[in-house]
């Protein structure tokens, strides 16, 4: 019974993040497991397959950067629509999207970066056991 309360508490903590609902919170908890098995949010993002890969060539061939897609496809699918919502309603992620758009990045690059940032926030909320605090993520 204690484990169920722990999962409910984790889900409620994740739902304090603008853009994350009950279904997304459940999926993140299920796929991520215990946060203690990762040393940092970067390692957890790499596990989820949310790290960008850049194509490099000796010749002049250039390709768009993409997500690595090495990790959990279910977690990436679960974060796609919440990232779109967070780009509108979460000030920190909206500021990130605006910065990338001003630099001329493609829309899917912005969405991928938003997914990664949202996952970093989820990891931090679960690791610290505290609700989302917008003052820690200034929208500048």
For each residue, the residues with C-beta under 8 A, 3 or more apart:
1: 4 5
2: 5 6
3: 6 7
4: 1 7 8
5: 1 2 8 9
6: 2 3 9 10
7: 3 4 10 11 29
8: 4 5 11 12
9: 5 6 12 13
10: 6 7 13 14 25 29 126
11: 7 8 14 15 22 25 26 29
12: 8 9 15 16
13: 9 10 16 125 126 129 130 131 132
14: 10 11 17 20 24 25 28 29 122 125 126
15: 11 12 20 21 22 25
16: 12 13 125 131 132
17: 14 20 86 90 118 121 122 125 132
18: 85 86 89 90 132
19: 82 83 85 86 89 90 93 118
20: 14 15 17 24 25 28 82 86 118 122
21: 15 24 25 82
22: 11 15 25 26
23: 26 27 78
24: 14 20 21 27 28 78 79 82
25: 10 11 14 15 20 21 22 28 29
26: 11 22 23 29 30
27: 23 24 30 31 74 75 78
28: 14 20 24 25 31 32 75 78 79 119 122 126
29: 7 10 11 14 25 26 32 126
30: 26 27 33
31: 27 28 48 72 74 75 78
32: 28 29 35 44 47 48 75 122 123 126
33: 30 37
34: 37
35: 32 38 44 123 126 127
36:
37: 33 34
38: 35 41 43 44 47 123
39: 43
40: 43 44
41: 38 44 45 119 120 123 124 127
42: 45 46 51
43: 38 39 40 46 47
44: 32 35 38 40 41 47 48 119 123
45: 41 42 48 50 51 116 119 120 123
46: 42 43 49 50 51 68 70 71
47: 32 38 43 44 71 72
48: 31 32 44 45 71 72 75 76 79 119
49: 46 67 68 69 70 71 72 73 75 76
50: 45 46 67 68 71 76 79 112 115 116 119
51: 42 45 46 67 68 70 116
52: 65 66 67 68 109 112 113 116
53: 65 66 67 68
54: 65
55: 61 62 63 64 65
56:
57: 60 61 62
58:
59:
60: 57
61: 55 57
62: 55 57
63: 55 66
64: 55 106 108 109
65: 52 53 54 55 109
66: 52 53 63 69 112
67: 49 50 51 52 53 76 112 115
68: 46 49 50 51 52 53 71
69: 49 66 73 76
70: 46 49 51
71: 46 47 48 49 50 68 75 76
72: 31 47 48 49 75 76
73: 49 69 76 77
74: 27 31 77 78
75: 27 28 31 32 48 49 71 72 78 79 119
76: 48 49 50 67 69 71 72 73 79 80 115
77: 73 74 80
78: 23 24 27 28 31 74 75 82
79: 24 28 48 50 75 76 82 83 115 118 119
80: 76 77 83 84 111 115
81: 84 85
82: 19 20 21 24 78 79 85 86 118
83: 19 79 80 86 87 93 111 114 115 118
84: 80 81 87 88 111 114
85: 18 19 81 82 88 89 90
86: 17 18 19 20 82 83 89 90 93 94 114 117 118
87: 83 84 90 93 94 97 110 111 114
88: 84 85 94
89: 18 19 85 86 94
90: 17 18 19 85 86 87 93 94 118
91: 94 95 134 137 139
92: 95 96 117 121 134 137 138 139
93: 19 83 86 87 90 96 97 114 117 118
94: 86 87 88 89 90 91 97 98 139
95: 91 92 98 99 138 139 140
96: 92 93 99 100 113 114 117
97: 87 93 94 100 101 110 113 114
98: 94 95 101 102
99: 95 96 102 103
100: 96 97 103 105 109 110 113
101: 97 98 104 105 110
102: 98 99
103: 99 100
104: 101
105: 100 101 109 110 113
106: 64 109 110
107: 110 111
108: 64 111 112
109: 52 64 65 100 105 106 112 113
110: 87 97 100 101 105 106 107 113 114
111: 80 83 84 87 107 108 114 115
112: 50 52 66 67 108 109 115 116
113: 52 96 97 100 105 109 110 116 117
114: 83 84 86 87 93 96 97 110 111 117 118
115: 50 67 76 79 80 83 111 112 118 119
116: 45 50 51 52 112 113 119 120
117: 86 92 93 96 113 114 120 121
118: 17 19 20 79 82 83 86 90 93 114 115 121 122
119: 28 41 44 45 48 50 75 79 115 116 122 123
120: 41 45 116 117 123 124
121: 17 92 117 118 124 125 132 137
122: 14 17 20 28 32 118 119 125 126
123: 32 35 38 41 44 45 119 120 126 127
124: 41 120 121 127 128
125: 13 14 16 17 121 122 128 129 130 131 132
126: 10 13 14 28 29 32 35 122 123 129
127: 35 41 123 124
128: 124 125
129: 13 125 126
130: 13 125 133
131: 13 16 125
132: 13 16 17 18 121 125
133: 130 136 137
134: 91 92 137 139
135: 138
136: 133
137: 91 92 121 133 134
138: 92 95 135
139: 91 92 94 95 134
140: 95
